[in-house]
Amino acid sequence: MPDILPVHLAIIMDGNGRWAKQRKMPRIMGHKKGVDVVNKVVRHASALGIRYLSLFAFSMENWKRPGDEVSFLMRLLDEYIEKELKTILRENIRFTVTGQTDLIPESTRKKLLDAVERSAGNTGMVLNLALSYGGRAEIVLAAKKIAELVASGSLKPEDVTEENFFSCMFHPEIPDVDLLIRTSGELRISNFMLWRIAYSELFFTGKLWPDITEQDIDEAISDFAGRNRRFGMTDEQVGDI
Ligand code: FPP
């Protein structure tokens, strides 16, 4: 494995439906297989020493899917927490959820929040599950908080900065994304982590999420390690920092 690891690895897990369709199975079977891959990738990322792993598990737009599929995904989430919490705690992983969790059915939300609380003292990898998440919605919520601060007189409009704006977003302790992987061959961002991907390296693979292996993650990280990240500066300037 290369010495250079992304501090924050984010993944758009796409292609569960197509994986199932290829096998003439209902879409939900693709999601079921997708959870096994989530487990493998979480363990692998933690063993590699990744500090933050964000997984796009359910978008704001996913609420528009057929009711059956939405309920199935919520049930899968329930089961995921029930089965995996032990591993999360044993592996010293801190579990966080990013998104508009108030929209998640109460029983599932309670389990998620319980996992967040019980793992809050862990010092290993942060597993950040993006649920009921939209990148634009996150930015708008931050803008509302800033507007409230300005309206109450605690902040002057001219004092709004990228730093204090970012501090109003979900989990400001989670840094920018270094490497964003999207599976299934789609070359889109789909409203994921819009603020934090400003300078991310992007890696697209044609493989469907249920087919992803640890080696695929290693391949994306090796590719990332060979990238020349300049953050808008020149090679010489980057060499100096
Ligand atoms: C995209 O595939 C995947 C999703 C919308 C959900 C991702 C969910 C999982 C991997 C399983 C649940 C995760 C946890 C942690 C419980 P798609 O349905 O858009 O596939 P398609 O583009 O081929 O139709």
Residues whose N, C-alpha, C, O or C-beta is under 5 A from the ligand:
A	BS01	FPP	M13 D14 G15 N16 G17 R18 W19 H31 G34 V35 V38 F56 A57 L76 L77 Y80
